[in-house]
Amino acid sequence: MRNIPYGRQHIDPDDIRAVIKVLKSDFITQGPAVSAFEKKITSCCGVKYAVAVSSGTAALHLACLAIGLSKGDEVVTTPITFLATANSILYSAAKPVFADIDYETVNIDPAEIKKAITSKTKAVLPVHFAGLPCDMPKIHKIAKTNGLKIIEDACHALGAEYKHNGKWIKVGSCKHSDMTVFSFHPVKHITTGEGGAIVTNNREYYERLVGLRSHGVVKPYKKCKKIGPWYYEMRSLGFNYRMTDIQAALGVSQMNKLKGFIKRRKEIAEQYKKSFSGIKGISFQEEPSWAKSSYHLFVLNIDFKKMGISRKSLMNKLSGKGVGTQVHYIPVYKQPYYKSSLSENPLLDNAELYYQKALSIPIFPAMKHSEVSKVAEEIKKITGR
């Protein structure tokens, strides 16, 4: 049996043909495939505008700039996320303020957001951890009361949904936020190699994002008509965060398979839940009745002391059996850079407890039923369960 990584891309002949078609076309950098990919995203999310960029990190950075973050501003976010979430706040000269998580969902706790708000707070940046939506209606209410912007980090959550007032709402619709950010890294729901996108219903943000992804350059229609077709203006300090047509063509092809990818991820998650249900010392992120996770990750919470084994030992033994695992994530505030740069070093109880027990196990669409069984059985054997 092959080695089983914790996550990987799924590329099929249709994807390869889509990329080859672009390679044989007139455009390989930003061209018609990027526009087609953006349309796929807006259609999927039920949102007005999408801006495709070079990575999820670039998407987060531009979203922070689009809402006007600057020195002295604070943004409340979660410590249980990839570094890019908090880093994007720093890129904008603002300060990340970490609020504790809800231990059951691993998402930022709305009650803790309230506690973290100060006169300097400009925005909230919740993360839909592992594909499970945050309680966006509650977060939106808090933000609205305090005059704050909301950027959803949905890099784990393409295709996820939550219920509000009896209706299912897609993550990315921006019903309860100003912008939502996605990542298309190979371990995510779809891939463009590297890539990301920002979606919004706000025309002003959209126009700002389009300029920022390409050196801050715009081509004002009236001036171009008067002066000449070559005319352009740099109106802000932007970046080269453009996506190529090669990446976008892959993205369009992958989006056509998104529903099937998520369906398979849910099947794998259900198989794991049945395998680990009722085992003392092992639990997992539960899906509330109001949420539909897209299962980017499947994380076990293991009481390693009760099991009589260390996380390092379990990971090494599983690796020896061909099973890849990972830890998502070390709380951001524990990183040396953040320890040295934060004026106060937080110690958040639920984030600490979660980190002590977390272990991500394999989940990706191409996993076979037998491979899911192998992962579960090897973990139970090694832990004596």
KOLLO-418404 format. One line per 8 residues: number of its first residue (from 1); their letters; for each residue x, y, z of N, C-alpha, C. Coordinates in steps of 0.05 Angstrom, whole numbers. Layout:
N
NUM = A = X,Y,Z,X,Y,Z,X,Y,Z | ... $
END
This chain:
385
1 = MRNIPYGR = 17,-24,0,0,0,0,18,25,0 | 9,46,-15,25,70,-17,26,85,9 | 46,103,12,46,121,35,22,140,33 | 11,147,57,-13,164,57,-6,191,70 | -4,212,55,3,238,66,-22,250,80 | -18,271,97,-41,282,110,-60,297,91 | -49,306,68,-65,319,48,-49,321,22 | -63,322,0,-50,325,-26,-71,334,-47 $
9 = QHIDPDDI = -61,344,-69,-78,352,-92,-88,328,-107 | -110,332,-122,-120,311,-140,-122,323,-168 | -104,315,-186,-102,325,-213,-110,302,-232 | -129,308,-250,-137,287,-269,-132,297,-298 | -137,280,-318,-131,287,-346,-145,313,-355 | -169,319,-345,-183,344,-352,-167,368,-343 | -155,366,-320,-139,389,-309,-114,393,-327 | -102,371,-334,-77,372,-351,-84,384,-379 $
17 = RAVIKVLK = -106,375,-390,-114,386,-416,-120,416,-415 | -132,425,-393,-139,453,-389,-113,470,-389 | -93,460,-375,-67,475,-373,-53,475,-400 | -53,452,-414,-40,450,-440,-53,469,-460 | -79,471,-459,-94,489,-477,-84,518,-473 | -80,527,-448,-70,554,-443,-41,556,-453 | -25,536,-448,3,537,-457,6,540,-488 | -15,531,-502,-15,533,-531,-29,558,-541 $
25 = SDFITQGP = -40,574,-522,-55,598,-529,-37,623,-530 | -50,646,-535,-35,671,-536,-29,682,-508 | -43,673,-487,-40,683,-460,-31,661,-441 | -8,666,-428,-1,648,-406,1,662,-379 | 3,689,-380,1,704,-355,-27,713,-352 | -32,737,-341,-60,745,-335,-75,751,-360 | -96,735,-365,-112,737,-389,-141,727,-384 | -154,716,-405,-182,708,-403,-187,686,-383 $
33 = AVSAFEKK = -168,668,-378,-172,646,-359,-176,657,-331 | -161,678,-324,-164,690,-297,-193,701,-293 | -203,715,-314,-230,725,-312,-250,702,-310 | -246,680,-325,-264,657,-324,-263,644,-296 | -239,643,-284,-237,632,-257,-251,649,-237 | -248,675,-239,-262,693,-220,-292,690,-223 | -302,686,-247,-331,682,-250,-340,656,-237 | -323,635,-239,-330,610,-226,-332,614,-196 $
41 = ITSCCGVK = -314,629,-185,-314,634,-156,-338,650,-147 | -345,671,-162,-368,687,-154,-394,670,-156 | -395,654,-176,-419,636,-180,-421,616,-157 | -399,604,-149,-398,585,-128,-406,597,-101 | -397,621,-96,-402,633,-69,-427,651,-68 | -438,658,-91,-461,676,-91,-453,704,-82 | -431,714,-94,-420,740,-86,-416,756,-112 | -414,782,-110,-412,799,-134,-385,799,-147 $
49 = YAVAVSSG = -364,801,-131,-337,805,-142,-317,786,-131 | -298,778,-149,-275,761,-140,-250,772,-153 | -228,772,-138,-202,780,-148,-182,758,-143 | -174,745,-165,-155,723,-162,-126,734,-160 | -111,722,-142,-84,731,-136,-65,707,-134 | -39,713,-128,-18,693,-130,-17,673,-107 | -30,679,-84,-30,661,-62,-52,670,-41 | -58,652,-23,-76,659,-1,-64,681,16 $
57 = TAALHLAC = -38,681,20,-24,701,35,-27,729,22 | -24,729,-4,-28,754,-19,-56,764,-16 | -75,745,-17,-103,753,-14,-109,765,13 | -98,754,35,-101,765,61,-88,792,63 | -64,795,52,-50,821,53,-66,843,39 | -76,837,15,-91,857,0,-118,864,14 | -131,844,26,-156,849,40,-151,869,63 | -129,864,78,-122,882,100,-116,911,90 $
65 = LAIGLSKG = -103,913,68,-97,939,57,-123,953,46 | -141,937,35,-165,948,23,-183,961,44 | -183,951,69,-200,963,89,-185,987,103 | -160,992,94,-146,1015,104,-131,1012,130 | -123,987,136,-107,984,160,-81,1000,159 | -74,1011,182,-49,1026,183,-37,1025,212 | -15,1038,215,-1,1037,241,-19,1047,264 | -19,1032,285,-36,1040,308,-62,1024,309 $
73 = DEVVTTPI = -70,1013,287,-95,997,286,-90,969,298 | -112,958,309,-111,931,319,-132,914,305 | -125,888,302,-144,869,289,-146,845,307 | -170,837,314,-174,814,331,-175,789,314 | -159,769,321,-159,744,305,-153,721,323 | -152,697,312,-147,672,327,-118,664,327 | -108,652,348,-80,642,348,-78,615,335 | -100,601,330,-99,574,318,-105,577,288 $
81 = TFLATANS = -83,583,274,-85,588,246,-56,587,235 | -54,587,208,-28,588,196,-17,617,199 | 9,620,200,22,646,205,12,668,187 | 4,661,163,-3,682,143,-26,700,153 | -44,689,169,-67,705,178,-58,729,194 | -41,723,214,-31,745,231,-10,762,217 | 6,748,201,27,763,186,16,784,168 | -7,778,155,-20,798,137,-27,823,152 $
89 = ILYSAAKP = -34,821,177,-41,844,193,-15,861,197 | 7,847,203,32,861,207,42,874,181 | 38,860,159,46,872,133,33,899,129 | 9,902,141,-6,927,137,1,947,159 | 21,942,175,31,959,197,12,960,221 | -8,943,221,-27,941,243,-17,919,263 | -32,915,284,-24,896,305,-45,875,308 | -37,849,307,-56,828,313,-60,825,343 $
97 = VFADIDYE = -85,821,351,-92,816,379,-106,789,379 | -95,770,395,-105,743,394,-127,739,415 | -150,728,406,-172,721,423,-174,691,425 | -182,680,447,-182,651,451,-204,638,434 | -200,612,430,-219,596,414,-240,582,431 | -261,573,418,-280,554,431,-267,526,428 | -263,512,449,-248,487,448,-263,466,431 | -289,466,431,-304,446,415,-302,450,385 $
105 = TVNIDPAE = -303,475,376,-303,481,348,-275,488,337 | -258,496,355,-230,506,349,-231,533,335 | -255,544,331,-257,571,319,-256,592,341 | -251,617,332,-250,639,351,-277,642,365 | -275,647,391,-299,649,408,-309,678,407 | -334,682,398,-345,709,397,-344,724,424 | -348,710,445,-346,723,472,-318,733,477 | -298,719,467,-270,728,471,-263,751,453 $
113 = IKKAITSK = -276,752,430,-273,776,412,-281,801,427 | -304,800,439,-314,823,455,-294,833,475 | -282,814,489,-262,821,510,-237,834,498 | -231,828,473,-206,837,461,-208,864,448 | -232,874,445,-237,899,430,-228,923,448 | -213,941,435,-205,966,448,-212,990,430 | -204,1013,438,-209,1037,421,-193,1037,395 | -172,1020,395,-155,1018,371,-164,997,351 $
121 = TKAVLPVH = -183,980,359,-191,958,342,-205,968,317 | -196,959,294,-207,967,268,-222,945,255 | -214,919,260,-226,897,246,-225,871,262 | -240,852,252,-239,824,262,-233,806,239 | -215,787,244,-206,768,223,-210,740,233 | -235,729,231,-240,702,240,-230,682,219 | -223,658,228,-214,636,211,-233,612,214 | -242,603,191,-260,579,191,-242,554,192 $
129 = FAGLPCDM = -235,547,217,-215,526,220,-223,499,210 | -206,486,194,-210,459,183,-234,457,165 | -246,480,158,-270,480,140,-296,484,155 | -295,486,182,-319,490,197,-325,520,201 | -348,530,191,-354,559,193,-354,569,222 | -344,593,226,-347,607,251,-376,616,254 | -383,625,278,-410,636,282,-410,664,272 | -414,667,245,-412,693,232,-434,712,241 $
137 = PKIHKIAK = -459,704,244,-479,723,253,-472,736,279 | -461,721,299,-453,732,324,-430,751,321 | -410,743,305,-386,760,300,-394,785,286 | -413,783,267,-422,807,252,-436,826,271 | -452,816,289,-466,833,308,-447,849,325 | -426,835,335,-406,847,352,-391,869,336 | -384,862,311,-369,881,294,-386,906,288 | -411,901,282,-429,924,275,-433,942,299 $
145 = TNGLKIIE = -436,931,322,-440,947,347,-415,964,352 | -392,954,345,-367,968,351,-354,982,326 | -369,983,304,-359,996,280,-334,984,268 | -333,957,268,-310,943,258,-314,930,231 | -293,927,215,-294,912,190,-289,883,196 | -299,865,178,-294,836,180,-282,825,155 | -259,812,158,-247,796,136,-248,767,144 | -262,751,129,-263,722,135,-239,708,123 $
153 = DACHALGA = -224,694,138,-203,676,128,-216,649,123 | -223,644,98,-236,619,91,-217,602,74 | -192,604,80,-172,588,65,-176,558,69 | -190,551,91,-197,523,96,-225,516,87 | -241,535,78,-270,532,79,-285,536,52 | -271,534,30,-286,535,5,-307,513,4 | -332,521,-2,-354,502,-3,-369,497,23 | -360,509,45,-373,506,71,-398,524,72 $
161 = EYKHNGKW = -416,517,90,-441,533,94,-449,535,123 | -465,555,129,-476,557,156,-505,567,154 | -521,561,174,-550,568,173,-555,593,190 | -571,611,179,-579,635,193,-608,642,185 | -625,645,205,-653,651,201,-666,631,182 | -659,606,185,-671,584,170,-660,580,142 | -640,596,134,-629,594,107,-599,586,108 | -591,569,90,-563,561,88,-548,583,72 $
169 = IKVGSCKH = -526,592,84,-510,613,72,-482,602,66 | -473,607,42,-446,598,34,-424,615,45 | -403,603,55,-379,618,63,-368,630,37 | -364,656,38,-355,670,14,-377,687,2 | -401,685,12,-423,702,2,-420,730,14 | -404,733,35,-400,759,49,-425,770,60 | -444,753,68,-469,762,80,-464,775,107 | -443,765,121,-436,775,147,-407,785,149 $
177 = SDMTVFSF = -397,795,127,-369,805,127,-365,825,104 | -343,838,104,-336,857,83,-321,843,60 | -305,823,67,-290,808,48,-285,780,58 | -280,761,40,-273,734,47,-249,725,30 | -231,711,42,-206,703,29,-204,673,26 | -195,664,3,-191,635,-2,-162,629,-10 | -154,604,-6,-128,594,-15,-131,570,-33 | -114,568,-53,-115,545,-71,-88,530,-72 $
185 = HPVKHITT = -76,528,-48,-52,512,-44,-59,482,-49 | -40,466,-57,-46,438,-64,-61,421,-44 | -59,427,-18,-74,411,2,-102,422,7 | -110,443,-7,-136,455,-3,-157,441,-20 | -182,451,-20,-204,437,-34,-200,436,-64 | -191,458,-75,-182,457,-103,-154,470,-104 | -139,466,-125,-113,477,-126,-108,492,-152 | -91,512,-151,-80,525,-175,-50,525,-173 $
193 = GEGGAIVT = -39,506,-157,-10,505,-151,-6,523,-126 | 0,548,-131,-3,569,-111,-25,587,-121 | -39,600,-104,-60,618,-113,-80,624,-91 | -94,646,-95,-114,654,-75,-135,673,-88 | -154,681,-73,-175,700,-83,-187,715,-60 | -196,739,-65,-212,755,-47,-239,759,-60 | -261,755,-44,-288,760,-55,-301,782,-37 | -318,797,-50,-332,819,-36,-357,827,-51 $
201 = NNREYYER = -375,841,-37,-398,853,-50,-395,883,-53 | -372,893,-44,-367,922,-43,-351,930,-68 | -363,946,-85,-350,955,-110,-324,971,-104 | -325,988,-84,-301,1004,-77,-278,986,-69 | -283,966,-52,-262,947,-45,-251,932,-69 | -270,923,-86,-262,908,-110,-243,924,-127 | -249,949,-133,-232,966,-150,-205,971,-137 | -205,974,-110,-180,977,-96,-163,952,-98 $
209 = LVGLRSHG = -175,929,-95,-161,903,-96,-149,898,-123 | -164,905,-144,-154,901,-172,-129,917,-176 | -129,942,-167,-106,959,-169,-82,949,-153 | -88,942,-128,-66,933,-110,-52,908,-119 | -66,890,-133,-53,865,-141,-34,869,-165 | -36,893,-177,-19,898,-201,-6,926,-199 | 12,929,-178,29,953,-175,13,978,-169 | -13,976,-162,-28,1000,-157,-37,1015,-182 $
217 = VVKPYKKC = -35,1001,-205,-40,1014,-231,-69,1011,-239 | -80,1033,-249,-107,1032,-261,-106,1046,-288 | -125,1040,-305,-128,1053,-331,-155,1068,-332 | -155,1093,-324,-180,1108,-323,-191,1112,-352 | -216,1103,-356,-227,1102,-383,-227,1129,-397 | -237,1150,-383,-240,1176,-396,-212,1188,-404 | -193,1185,-386,-166,1195,-392,-153,1179,-414 | -157,1153,-414,-145,1136,-435,-157,1144,-462 $
225 = KKIGPWYY = -183,1150,-463,-196,1158,-488,-186,1185,-497 | -180,1203,-478,-171,1230,-486,-141,1230,-493 | -125,1216,-476,-95,1218,-480,-85,1197,-499 | -95,1172,-496,-86,1150,-513,-88,1123,-499 | -88,1101,-514,-92,1075,-503,-69,1065,-485 | -46,1078,-487,-23,1070,-471,-24,1081,-442 | -42,1100,-437,-42,1115,-412,-50,1097,-389 | -36,1101,-366,-43,1088,-341,-34,1105,-318 $
233 = EMRSLGFN = -45,1100,-294,-37,1115,-271,-32,1096,-247 | -11,1102,-233,-6,1087,-207,-18,1104,-185 | -39,1095,-173,-53,1110,-153,-48,1101,-125 | -35,1079,-122,-28,1069,-95,-3,1052,-98 | 10,1046,-75,33,1028,-76,24,1000,-76 | 23,987,-99,13,960,-101,35,940,-104 | 27,916,-113,46,893,-113,42,877,-138 | 60,859,-144,56,840,-166,45,815,-153 $
241 = YRMTDIQA = 19,815,-149,5,792,-137,-14,779,-157 | -7,782,-183,-25,771,-203,-24,741,-205 | -46,729,-213,-48,701,-219,-44,697,-249 | -31,675,-257,-27,670,-286,-51,655,-298 | -53,656,-324,-74,641,-338,-69,611,-335 | -44,603,-332,-38,575,-329,-51,565,-303 | -47,580,-281,-59,573,-255,-89,574,-257 | -99,595,-269,-128,599,-270,-143,577,-286 $
249 = ALGVSQMN = -130,568,-308,-142,546,-323,-144,521,-307 | -124,516,-291,-125,493,-273,-147,497,-252 | -150,522,-243,-171,529,-223,-199,525,-234 | -204,533,-258,-230,530,-271,-237,500,-272 | -218,484,-281,-222,455,-284,-227,443,-256 | -212,451,-236,-215,441,-209,-243,449,-197 | -251,473,-203,-277,483,-192,-300,465,-202 | -297,454,-226,-318,437,-237,-321,411,-221 $
257 = KLKGFIKR = -301,405,-205,-301,380,-189,-305,385,-159 | -309,411,-151,-309,418,-123,-330,403,-107 | -355,400,-117,-376,386,-103,-368,357,-97 | -356,344,-117,-347,317,-113,-325,314,-93 | -306,334,-94,-284,334,-75,-295,336,-46 | -313,355,-42,-324,359,-15,-341,335,-6 | -356,324,-24,-372,300,-18,-353,277,-8 | -331,273,-21,-312,252,-13,-299,259,14 $
265 = RKEIAEQY = -292,284,18,-281,292,44,-300,286,67 | -326,292,63,-346,287,83,-349,257,89 | -347,241,68,-349,212,71,-325,201,88 | -302,212,83,-278,204,98,-281,212,127 | -291,237,132,-295,247,159,-315,229,174 | -336,221,161,-356,204,174,-344,177,181 | -327,166,163,-314,141,169,-296,143,193 | -281,165,195,-264,169,218,-281,172,244 $
273 = KKSFSGIK = -303,187,242,-319,191,266,-330,165,277 | -338,147,259,-348,121,267,-325,105,280 | -301,107,269,-278,91,279,-269,100,306 | -270,127,311,-260,137,336,-281,144,357 | -307,142,350,-328,149,368,-328,131,392 | -330,143,416,-332,128,441,-306,119,452 | -283,126,439,-257,118,450,-248,139,470 | -243,131,494,-235,149,515,-207,160,509 $
281 = GISFQEEP = -205,186,511,-179,199,506,-176,209,477 | -196,204,460,-195,214,433,-222,228,427 | -221,252,417,-245,266,408,-238,281,382 | -258,294,371,-253,308,346,-273,332,344 | -267,350,325,-283,373,321,-311,365,312 | -331,373,327,-359,366,320,-371,387,302 | -389,378,284,-403,396,266,-429,404,278 | -433,429,287,-459,437,298,-481,434,277 $
289 = SWAKSSYH = -506,433,287,-529,430,268,-531,453,249 | -520,477,256,-523,500,239,-500,504,220 | -482,484,219,-458,487,201,-454,462,184 | -443,467,160,-434,445,143,-405,449,136 | -388,433,149,-359,436,144,-352,425,117 | -331,437,105,-320,426,80,-295,409,85 | -289,404,110,-268,385,119,-242,387,104 | -230,410,106,-202,413,96,-184,396,112 $
297 = LFVLNIDF = -188,395,139,-172,379,157,-190,360,173 | -178,339,183,-192,323,204,-172,321,227 | -178,334,249,-160,336,272,-171,319,295 | -154,301,305,-160,286,329,-149,302,353 | -165,303,375,-155,313,400,-149,289,418 | -123,285,422,-114,260,436,-103,268,463 | -113,255,483,-101,258,510,-77,240,512 | -54,251,504,-30,234,502,-21,223,529 $
305 = KKMGISRK = -25,238,550,-18,228,577,-35,204,584 | -61,205,579,-79,183,584,-72,158,567 | -63,164,543,-56,142,524,-28,130,531 | -13,145,546,14,135,553,34,136,530 | 30,155,513,48,158,490,50,188,483 | 74,196,474,77,224,466,68,228,438 | 62,253,431,54,259,404,76,253,384 | 101,260,392,124,255,375,127,226,369 $
313 = SLMNKLSG = 124,209,389,127,180,386,105,169,368 | 80,178,372,58,169,356,62,177,326 | 70,202,322,75,211,294,97,195,281 | 118,189,296,140,174,284,132,145,278 | 117,133,296,108,106,291,88,104,268 | 71,124,265,52,124,243,68,129,217 | 88,146,217,104,150,194,117,124,185 | 126,108,204,138,82,198,119,63,185 $
321 = KGVGTQVH = 93,68,190,72,51,177,61,64,151 | 74,85,143,66,98,118,43,118,121 | 38,127,145,16,146,150,27,173,158 | 22,193,142,31,220,147,12,235,165 | 23,251,184,6,267,202,19,295,204 | 4,313,217,15,340,220,1,353,244 | 11,375,253,-2,390,275,-11,417,265 | -36,422,266,-48,448,257,-62,461,281 $
329 = YIPVYKQP = -50,480,294,-25,493,290,-12,499,317 | 14,506,317,26,518,341,13,545,343 | 2,553,367,-9,580,370,10,601,360 | 0,619,344,18,639,331,34,654,351 | 22,661,374,37,677,394,60,663,406 | 63,637,402,86,622,412,111,625,394 | 108,635,370,130,637,352,150,658,362 | 176,653,358,196,672,368,192,701,359 $
337 = YYKSSLSE = 185,705,334,181,732,324,159,746,339 | 136,732,344,114,744,358,120,748,387 | 135,730,399,143,733,427,159,759,431 | 176,765,411,193,788,414,179,814,406 | 159,812,389,146,836,378,121,845,393 | 107,826,406,83,833,420,89,845,447 | 75,867,453,79,880,479,70,863,502 | 50,847,497,40,828,517,40,800,505 $
345 = NPLLDNAE = 51,781,519,51,753,509,27,739,521 | 6,733,505,-18,721,516,-14,692,522 | -31,682,540,-32,653,546,-61,646,546 | -71,635,525,-100,631,521,-106,601,527 | -122,597,547,-126,570,558,-136,549,538 | -156,556,522,-167,536,503,-147,531,480 | -134,552,471,-114,549,450,-91,531,459 | -83,535,484,-61,519,496,-70,490,498 $
353 = LYYQKALS = -94,486,509,-104,458,512,-107,444,485 | -118,459,466,-121,447,439,-94,439,428 | -75,457,429,-48,451,418,-35,427,430 | -39,423,456,-27,400,470,-38,373,459 | -62,373,448,-75,348,440,-79,345,410 | -73,365,394,-81,364,366,-63,346,349 | -75,331,331,-61,315,311,-79,313,286 | -69,324,264,-84,322,239,-77,296,225 $
361 = IPIFPAMK = -97,281,217,-93,256,203,-102,259,174 | -94,240,156,-99,243,128,-128,247,120 | -132,266,102,-159,269,89,-155,284,63 | -161,271,41,-160,283,14,-178,265,-4 | -188,277,-25,-209,263,-42,-201,236,-53 | -175,233,-59,-167,208,-72,-162,185,-52 | -166,190,-27,-162,169,-7,-183,146,-11 | -173,122,-10,-191,99,-13,-202,91,15 $
369 = HSEVSKVA = -225,77,14,-237,68,39,-218,52,55 | -202,35,42,-183,18,56,-160,34,69 | -153,57,57,-133,74,68,-143,89,93 | -168,97,92,-180,110,115,-181,90,138 | -188,65,132,-189,44,153,-161,39,164 | -141,39,146,-114,34,155,-105,55,175 | -110,81,169,-103,103,186,-115,99,214 | -141,94,214,-155,91,240,-144,67,255 $
377 = EEIKKITG = -140,44,242,-131,20,255,-103,23,266 | -86,36,251,-58,39,261,-57,57,285 | -74,78,286,-75,96,309,-85,80,333 | -106,64,330,-117,49,352,-98,28,362 | -83,15,344,-63,-5,352,-41,7,368 | -30,29,358,-7,42,371,-15,54,399 | -39,64,401,-48,75,427,-61,55,445 | -62,30,436,-73,9,453,-104,10,455 $
385 = R = -116,22,435,-145,24,435,-158,6,414 $
END
